[in-house]
């Protein structure tokens, strides 16, 4: 069974939102204020949904699914007639094969995979095209951001004892002063194939060109093995991540306005980007 993609995690939250409306309806009914309204939902054409994160010296992998209506079952719909072509910075075309599987290094599902590793350097641009026999076509372009190195990773324990003795972790890096920059900070425990213990995104709008220190609360124990990752993002990917978080929050709140995902591709829904990051492995002692 394929694991969930970032888009598939949004669908189950519809149940909680519907539950919120149901509870509100029960409260109104108990006050004699309930009124049943039939709402005709417009037909929703299924779109191609793509998810592709390129990494230097890695075989490219990509997930292609179909979108569904708001009230549809949250089951992945995988079209099998989609052709995916990746254009490398050299101009060479790499056609990805339809071979669904799981990337054991990240735990992410994919439907298409390349035949060889790709090379990527900061400033290089890749092009993506995915199309099917129904005439649907998704395109995207992504440039690899510069690598921002991690200068230092430190941790410090509190003064408590036993199971209450825990440490916080701080990560320092220097923000470039001549560009607008966006970052994603993650800390995984034991393996990067699981959900991160810590994750957030920031931009340098208020602290451009300064030395940054990103930290956590007291949440790690002695001998925890941690993977600390600092991603340097381009703006479209940063806006995509923010929109996904906003959509999750809206789906979990029956009183919030729906929030749309800001795709980095055209002709469909999804994200196409080149990852630029540094990662350090530490053992908290």
C-alpha positions, 0 to 999 in steps of 0.5 A: 500500500502506498503511503500518503503524500502531502496532498492526501493528508488533507482529505481525511480532515474533511471528516472532522470539518463535517463533524463540526457542522454536524455538531452545530446542526444538533445544537441548532436543532435542540433550539428549534432553529434547524433548517434543512437546505439542499445544496447542489454541488457543481461538477468537479473535473478531475485534475492531475496532482503532481508531487516531485522533489529533485535532489542532487545525485538521486534518482528522480521520483514523482507522484501523479494522482487525480484530484477528487470532489470535496466530499469524495472518499480520501482514496488515492486515484492513480491514473496509469496513462500519464507520461512524465518527461523531465528536462535537465539543465543540459537540455536532455530529456529524461522520461520517467517510467510508471513504476509505483513504489515507496522511497525507503529513504524518505517514506514517500510514495511515488508513481514514476521513477527515472533510470539514473541519478541526476546532477544538480548545482545551485542556479540550474533549472529543470523543466517538468511536463506530465500529460495523459491521453485525456488531454490534461497537461501539467508543466513546471519549472524549478531552479535549485537555490544556493546551499546555506550551510549550518554553522553550529548545532548545539543542545542544552539540558534543563536542571531536572532529573529522571524522565523530566530531564530533557534538552533543547536544540539550537541551530545557527547559520548565516543568512545571505545579505543580498537576496530574499531568502526562505527556509524550512527547519526540521528535526527528525528522531532516529530516521528521516523516513518518519514525520519530523519532531520539529518543523517550521518555515521562516523568511528573512524579511526582518533579519536579512543578512544576519546570523540566525539561531533556530531552536526548539523547546525542551523535548529531547532525551539523553541518547536521542539520535537526531537529524537536523536539516536546514532547507534553503527554499525558493519562493514558490515552494515556500508559498506552497508549504505555507498554503498547505499548512493553511489548508490543513488548519482550515479543514480542521476548523468548522468556522474557518474559510477554505484555503486553496493550495498554491501550486508551483505548477501550471495546468494542474495541482501540485509541487515541483522543486529542487531541494537544497539543504544541509543535514547534521546527525547528532546524538544528544548526550 
